[in-house]
């Protein structure tokens, strides 16, 4: 297990049953490290999911039947598979097959979240592509642009303007889904919360509230950024 990512604490909190507030304050660096890991998981998985999901979305509306069917099957299978099962496959089953043996825990978490979230991003992108008037694609093809050029220069830029709200909802859901990583040894925010509750059983509500507030701040920052981006794009139209 990689240092700083497993369930082993960096240093011990105050004695069990002690004052919860003092415990959290005295070990606030651990709280910050946990949320920093959550942010890393969110940002890296989000970027990778946007890339893979956009690629899958383009394949789903593309002219090549085999690739269209592949993307459709991928989305169907992943969307109907619980995220926990994908985590089990990447962290437990895949190494027994010789995959991801030396892969750092953080990267395994990113791979898992990307596999899952990209399927939902794909559907967001596909709905955005379908919202663009078909005549624009036909006109672009008529002047000699290739499918790749049409998608990258005409269709996708308009599609992303239309799908900001559902896309952000998908990424927010992904942020909350990172909590499952705690089960597999990644000491992100939920894993650290469990660590504190185990040592302060009588103060669990306050600990839950503290870590929930951290998630709320992250989600609100994402929502604020998305709303600013959406307004800017609306003005640019």
C-alpha positions as CSV (number, residue, x, y, z in Angstrom):
1,X,0.0,0.0,0.0
2,X,1.3,3.4,-0.9
3,X,2.3,5.8,1.9
4,X,-0.3,8.5,2.7
5,X,-3.2,6.6,1.0
6,X,-3.9,3.6,3.2
7,X,-6.0,3.4,6.3
8,X,-3.0,3.8,8.6
9,X,-3.1,7.1,10.4
10,X,-0.2,9.6,10.0
11,X,-0.3,10.1,13.8
12,X,-2.7,9.3,16.5
13,X,-5.5,11.5,17.8
14,X,-6.3,12.1,21.4
15,X,-7.5,9.3,23.6
16,X,-10.8,7.6,22.7
17,X,-13.8,9.2,24.3
18,X,-11.9,12.6,24.6
19,X,-13.2,15.9,23.5
20,X,-14.2,15.6,19.8
21,X,-13.5,19.3,19.0
22,X,-10.1,19.1,20.5
23,X,-9.4,15.9,18.6
24,X,-10.3,17.4,15.2
25,X,-8.5,20.7,15.9
26,X,-5.3,19.0,17.1
27,X,-5.3,16.8,14.1
28,X,-6.7,19.3,11.6
29,X,-3.8,18.6,9.3
30,X,-5.2,15.1,8.8
31,X,-8.5,16.5,7.9
32,X,-6.9,18.8,5.3
33,X,-4.9,15.9,3.9
34,X,-8.1,13.8,3.6
35,X,-10.0,16.5,1.7
36,X,-7.0,17.2,-0.4
37,X,-7.1,13.6,-1.5
38,X,-10.8,13.9,-2.2
39,X,-10.1,17.0,-4.3
40,X,-7.3,15.1,-6.2
41,X,-9.7,12.2,-6.9
42,X,-12.4,14.6,-8.0
43,X,-10.2,16.7,-10.3
44,X,-8.2,13.9,-11.9
45,X,-11.3,11.6,-12.3
46,X,-13.3,14.5,-13.6
47,X,-10.8,15.5,-16.3
48,X,-10.3,11.9,-17.4
49,X,-14.1,11.3,-17.4
50,X,-14.7,14.4,-19.5
51,X,-12.1,13.2,-22.1
52,X,-13.3,9.5,-22.2
53,X,-17.0,10.4,-22.0
54,X,-16.7,12.9,-24.8
55,X,-14.8,10.4,-27.0
56,X,-17.5,7.8,-26.2
57,X,-20.2,10.3,-27.0
58,X,-18.6,11.1,-30.4
59,X,-18.4,7.4,-31.1
60,X,-22.1,6.9,-30.3
61,X,-23.2,9.4,-32.9
62,X,-20.4,8.6,-35.3
63,X,-20.7,7.0,-38.8
64,X,-18.7,3.8,-37.9
65,X,-21.2,1.1,-36.8
66,X,-18.7,-1.1,-34.9
67,X,-17.5,1.8,-32.8
68,X,-21.1,3.0,-32.3
69,X,-22.1,-0.4,-31.0
70,X,-19.0,-0.6,-28.8
71,X,-19.8,2.7,-27.1
72,X,-23.4,1.8,-26.7
73,X,-22.5,-1.5,-25.0
74,X,-19.9,0.1,-22.8
75,X,-22.4,2.7,-21.6
76,X,-25.2,0.1,-21.0
77,X,-22.9,-2.2,-19.1
78,X,-21.3,0.4,-16.9
79,X,-24.4,2.4,-16.1
80,X,-26.1,-0.8,-14.9
81,X,-23.1,-1.9,-12.8
82,X,-22.8,-0.7,-9.2
83,X,-19.8,1.5,-8.6
84,X,-18.8,-0.7,-5.7
85,X,-18.5,-3.7,-8.1
86,X,-16.1,-1.7,-10.3
87,X,-14.0,-0.7,-7.3
88,X,-13.8,-4.4,-6.3
89,X,-12.7,-5.3,-9.8
90,X,-10.0,-2.7,-10.1
91,X,-8.6,-3.0,-6.5
92,X,-9.1,-6.8,-5.9
93,X,-9.9,-8.8,-9.1
94,X,-7.7,-7.0,-11.6
95,X,-4.4,-7.5,-9.7
96,X,-5.0,-11.3,-9.6
97,X,-5.2,-11.1,-13.4
98,X,-1.9,-9.3,-13.5
99,X,-3.4,-5.8,-14.0
100,X,-2.7,-2.7,-11.9
101,X,-0.3,-4.6,-9.6
102,X,2.1,-1.7,-9.2
103,X,-0.4,1.0,-9.7
104,X,-0.6,3.5,-6.9
105,X,-3.9,3.5,-4.9
106,X,-4.8,7.1,-6.0
107,X,-4.4,6.1,-9.6
108,X,-6.5,3.0,-9.1
109,X,-9.2,5.2,-7.6
110,X,-9.0,7.6,-10.6
111,X,-9.3,4.7,-13.0
112,X,-12.3,3.3,-11.2
113,X,-14.1,6.6,-11.1
114,X,-13.3,7.3,-14.7
115,X,-14.6,4.0,-15.9
116,X,-17.9,4.7,-14.1
117,X,-18.4,8.4,-14.6
118,X,-17.4,8.5,-18.3
119,X,-20.5,6.5,-19.1
120,X,-22.7,9.2,-17.7
121,X,-20.7,11.9,-19.3
122,X,-21.1,10.1,-22.6
123,X,-24.9,10.3,-22.3
124,X,-24.7,14.0,-21.4
125,X,-22.6,14.7,-24.5
126,X,-24.9,12.6,-26.7
127,X,-27.9,14.6,-25.6
128,X,-26.0,17.8,-26.3
129,X,-25.0,16.6,-29.8
130,X,-28.7,15.7,-30.5
131,X,-29.7,19.2,-29.5
132,X,-27.6,20.8,-32.3
133,X,-29.5,21.3,-35.5
134,X,-28.7,18.5,-38.0
135,X,-28.4,21.1,-40.8
136,X,-25.2,22.5,-39.3
137,X,-23.5,19.1,-39.6
138,X,-24.8,18.6,-43.1
139,X,-23.6,22.1,-44.2
140,X,-20.1,21.4,-42.7
141,X,-19.8,18.1,-44.5
142,X,-21.0,19.7,-47.7
143,X,-18.0,22.1,-47.6
144,X,-15.6,19.2,-47.2
145,X,-15.0,19.0,-43.4
146,X,-14.4,15.5,-42.0
147,X,-16.5,14.0,-39.2
148,X,-13.7,14.7,-36.7
149,X,-13.5,18.4,-37.8
150,X,-17.3,18.7,-37.7
151,X,-17.5,17.3,-34.2
152,X,-14.5,19.3,-32.8
153,X,-15.1,22.6,-34.5
154,X,-18.9,22.9,-34.7
155,X,-21.0,20.3,-32.9
156,X,-19.1,19.7,-29.6
157,X,-18.6,23.4,-28.7
158,X,-22.3,24.0,-29.0
159,X,-23.1,20.8,-27.3
160,X,-21.1,21.7,-24.2
161,X,-22.9,25.0,-23.8
162,X,-26.2,23.1,-23.7
163,X,-25.2,20.4,-21.2
164,X,-23.4,22.4,-18.5
165,X,-26.2,21.8,-15.8
166,X,-26.5,18.0,-16.3
167,X,-22.7,17.6,-16.7
168,X,-22.1,19.4,-13.5
169,X,-24.7,17.2,-11.8
170,X,-22.8,14.2,-13.0
171,X,-19.5,15.5,-11.7
172,X,-21.0,16.4,-8.3
173,X,-22.3,12.9,-8.1
174,X,-18.8,11.7,-8.9
175,X,-17.4,13.8,-6.1
176,X,-19.7,12.2,-3.6
177,X,-19.0,8.8,-5.0
178,X,-15.3,9.2,-4.1
179,X,-16.4,8.3,-0.6
180,X,-16.5,4.6,-1.6
181,X,-12.7,4.7,-2.0
182,X,-12.4,4.7,1.8
183,X,-13.5,1.1,1.8
184,X,-10.4,0.2,-0.3
185,X,-7.8,1.9,1.8
186,X,-7.7,5.4,0.4
187,X,-7.8,7.8,3.3
188,X,-9.9,10.5,1.7
189,X,-12.5,12.5,3.6
190,X,-14.9,9.7,4.4
191,X,-12.1,7.4,5.4
192,X,-10.7,10.0,7.8
193,X,-14.2,10.7,9.2
194,X,-14.6,7.0,10.0
195,X,-11.2,7.1,11.7
196,X,-12.3,10.0,13.9
197,X,-15.7,8.4,14.7
198,X,-14.0,5.2,15.8
199,X,-12.0,7.2,18.4
200,X,-14.9,9.4,19.4
201,X,-17.9,7.2,19.4
202,X,-19.9,9.6,21.6
203,X,-19.4,12.5,19.3
204,X,-20.3,11.0,16.0
205,X,-23.0,13.6,15.0
206,X,-20.6,16.5,15.4
207,X,-17.9,14.6,13.4
208,X,-20.4,13.8,10.6
209,X,-21.4,17.4,10.5
210,X,-17.8,18.6,10.3
211,X,-17.0,16.4,7.3
212,X,-20.4,16.9,5.7
213,X,-19.6,20.7,5.7
214,X,-16.4,20.0,3.9
215,X,-18.3,18.1,1.1
216,X,-20.8,20.9,0.9
217,X,-18.0,23.5,0.4
218,X,-16.5,21.4,-2.4
219,X,-19.9,20.9,-4.1
220,X,-20.9,24.6,-3.8
221,X,-17.6,25.7,-5.3
222,X,-18.3,23.4,-8.3
223,X,-21.8,24.7,-8.7
224,X,-20.6,28.3,-8.5
225,X,-17.9,27.7,-11.1
226,X,-20.5,26.0,-13.4
227,X,-23.0,28.8,-13.0
228,X,-20.4,31.4,-13.9
229,X,-19.3,29.4,-16.9
230,X,-22.9,29.0,-18.1
231,X,-23.6,32.8,-17.7
232,X,-20.4,33.6,-19.7
233,X,-21.3,31.3,-22.5
234,X,-24.9,32.7,-22.6
235,X,-23.5,36.3,-22.9
236,X,-21.1,35.1,-25.7
237,X,-23.9,33.8,-27.8
